[in-house]
Amino acid sequence: MQVKDKVVVITGAASGIGKALSERFATENASAIVVTDIDSEGVTSTVNKIKDQAQTLGITCDVRQEEEIKVLVEKTIDEFGHIDLFCSNAGIFTAGGEHISTDKWQAIWEIDLMSHVFAARAVLPGMLERGEGYLLNTASAAGLLNQVGSAPYAVTKHAVIGFAEWLSITYGNKGIRVSVLCPQAVRTAMTAGGDGGVAGLDGMLEPEQLADTVVETLAQERFLVLPHPEVLTYMRRKTDDYDRWLGGMRRLHERFEESYKKREDSN
């Protein structure tokens, strides 16, 4: 897909990856860009940044609420006639393991996974009727590998990729294209004040660099969007010898636990 002349919706677009995608799609001459986020001030800021380059519509939306995603889709279609590309990008990070509260597990499940399900329910009928459409779901390299220090993030991002695979399998021969964005560390509010932890081993990307990779991958209509190309090598190592990979990840976990303890002791 070429973004030029397309109608695009981006969730989580008040800052970070979503904002960078909005700006990059504007430079690619998208026909219209719908900027949405729970942060209304951030939505206005992104819209003001790109409104001279493309038709824009800013909508405040809580992606945990299916009804709000339905309204988002309806307003977009009322304004622009259809949706070519839906970027389900909003997400959160929650550190910890099995012992964190059920409320925190539920929140990340709803935001990091169910928002993609809600988006698909709302947008697919129109796309299937037209015989074309594109879904870009933001996951993480953690969904292909894992996330040291966060069970909820690892679990939900695995689920995002599984759902995206299912969408591609089910609707790929009906004109629906699906890509899943799987970066490691990106300089956003989620990584503010740190080096990205384990995910930062291969360097911290700026959101604008990630947006470049997204545009390139959409043009080639490939499933995996990998701003950090090293992730593909790690995937191959994982599947080649699962037990050896798990052993390496345990060593990595110990290494970062020791590093974290040293930082705590020095404070």
N, C-alpha and C positions, 0 to 999 in steps of 0.2 A: 504493500500500500504506500502510495505517495500521499503525504499529508496535505499537499496543495489542494485547495478547493474543497476540503472535507470539513464536516461538522464534528467537532470533538468535545467530549465532556471529560473533565478531570476532577476527581475527588481528592481531598487533601491538598488543594492547590493554593492555600494561603501562604505556604512557605516551602522550603526544602525542595524535594524532588518534584512535587506537583507544580510548584511555582516555576521551576526551571523548565519543566515540560511545556507549560503554558507559554513561556517566553520563546522557547525554541520552535514550537508549532506556529507561533505568530510569524517568526522569521521565515518559516517554510510556506507562508501564505495560505494557512488554513482559512477556509471560508468563514467559519465561526468557531469561537472557543467559549465553552461554558465553564466558568471557574466556580468551584464549590468547595466548601469547608465548613466546619462548625465555628470557625473563627471569622466572624463577619467583617471585622476590621482588616484582617489579612486578605479576605476575598476582595474587598474594595481596593486594597493596595495592588494586588496582582492585576485586577481589571484595569486600573489606571495606568499600569506599566505597559499594557499591550493594546489598549483600546484604539490607538492610532494605526495599528497594523492589521487588525482583524475585527470583525463584528464580535462583540463580547456580551456575555450575560453572566452576572454574578448572583449566585444563589446560596444562601446559608442552608446547610444540610448536615444533620447528624446521621452518619451512615449506620449507626446501630438501630435506627428506626426504619423498618421497611417502608412504611407509609411515606416517609420523607424522600426516600429514593424514588418511589413511584411518582411523587409530585415533581421531583427534579427531572425525570424523564418526560413527563407530560408537558412541563413548561418548555423544555427544550424543543420538543416536537411541535408544540403550538407556535413557537417563535421561528424555528428554522426548518420545519417540515419533516426532518428525520435526523437520525444519529448515525454517522459513519464509524466513529471510533469512540469507544467508552473506556477510559482509563480508570480502573478501580484501584486507586493508589493510597487512600487513607490507611494509616496503621499506627500502632503504638508498640512500645517495648516494655516488657515486665520482667525484671530480674527475679531469680529464685527458682526453687524446685517444687517438688510435690507438696511441700508444706505451706506454700503461700495460700492465702484465703481463697475460698471458692468464689467469692465476689470478684477477685482479681482474675482468676481463671476465666470466669464468665465474661468479663469485660473484654479481655484480649481475644477470646473466642468470637465474640460478636463483632468486634471492630476488624480484626485481622482476617477472619474467615467469612462469617455470615454476611458481611457487607458485599462480598463478591457474589454470594448466592443471591442476595436481594437484587443486586444490579443485573445479574443474568435474567432473573425472573421478569424484571421490568423492561429490559431492552431487547431481549431476544425475539419476542413476537413480531415487533416491527422490522427487525433485521431479516428474520426468516421470510416475512411477507415480501420484502424487497429482493430477497435472494442474495443479500450481501451484508457484511458488517464485520467489525473487528473489535475484539475484546483484548485489552492489555491489562493484565492483573499483576500488581506489584507484590512480589513475595520477597525472597532474600536468598542469598547463598545458604543461609541456615536451613532452608527448606530442601536443599539438595544434599547438604552435609549434616550439620547440626549446629547448636549454639552452646558453647561452654558458658555456664553461668545462668542460663535461662531455659528451663523446660517449657514454659508456656510459649515462648517465641519459637523455639524449635518445632514444637508440636503443631502450632497453628500454621506456620509457614510450610511445613510438609503438607498439611491439608490443603493449603492454597494451590500448591503445585498439583496435587492429586485431582482437585476439582478442575483446574485448567486443562489437565490432560483429558479428563472425562469430557469436557466441553468440546475439545478438539476432535476427539474420537467420535462423539455423537453427532456433531453438527458440521464437521469439516467438509463433508461432501454435499452440504447444503448452502455453501457460500459463506460460512462463518469462519473467520480466521481468528486464531488465539495465540497470544504470546504471553510469556510470564517473565517478569523482570526480576533478576536474581543477583543484586549487587552484594559485595561485602561492605566495608565501611564507606559511608558517604558523609560529607560534612553537612549535617543538618541539626535541628534541635535535638534529635534523638541521640546524637553523639557529642553534643555540646559539653565542653569541659573535659574531654578525654581524647584518647588516641584510637578509639574504636575497639579497644580490647582485642580479643583474638581475631575478630574480623578485620582489624587494622594491620595485620601482619604484612599484607601485600600493598599497603599504602591506603591513604584516605583520599578518595576522589571528591572533587567539587561536583555539586549537582549538575552544573552545566556540562561537565565531561560525560556524565551518565546520560544526559539528554541527547548528546551526539550519538552514543551507541544505540539508544532507542530508535532514533530516526533511521539509522543505517539498518537495524534489524527489521523494522517495520517494512522498509523498502524491499527486503529480501523475504519477508513473511516467514521468518524462522521462529520456532517455538521458544527457544531459550534466548533471553536477552542477557548477555554476560558482560557487563562493563569491566569486570576483573576477569580476563581470559584464563587466569590460572585456575579458576573454579572448575573448568572442564577437565583439567589434569587431575584435580583432587577427586572429582566424581569417578574418573576411570580407575584411580587407585582404590577407591572405596569398593567398587563393584568387582574389581579384579581379585581382591583378597579382603573380604569383610572383616575377618578377625584381626588381621594385621592392622587394618585401618583403625579398628576400635582400640587396639593397643596404643597406636600412635596418638589417638585423641585423648586417651587417658593420661598419657605423658604430658600432652599439651594442657590438659586440665590441671594437673599437678603444678606445672610450671607457672600458670597464671594465678593459681591459688597462693603459691609462694610469693609471687610478685605483689599480689594484693596485700598479703599479710605484712610484707616489708614496708609498703606505703602506709599501712595503718599504724605500724609500730613507730614510724618516723614522724607521725603527726601528733 
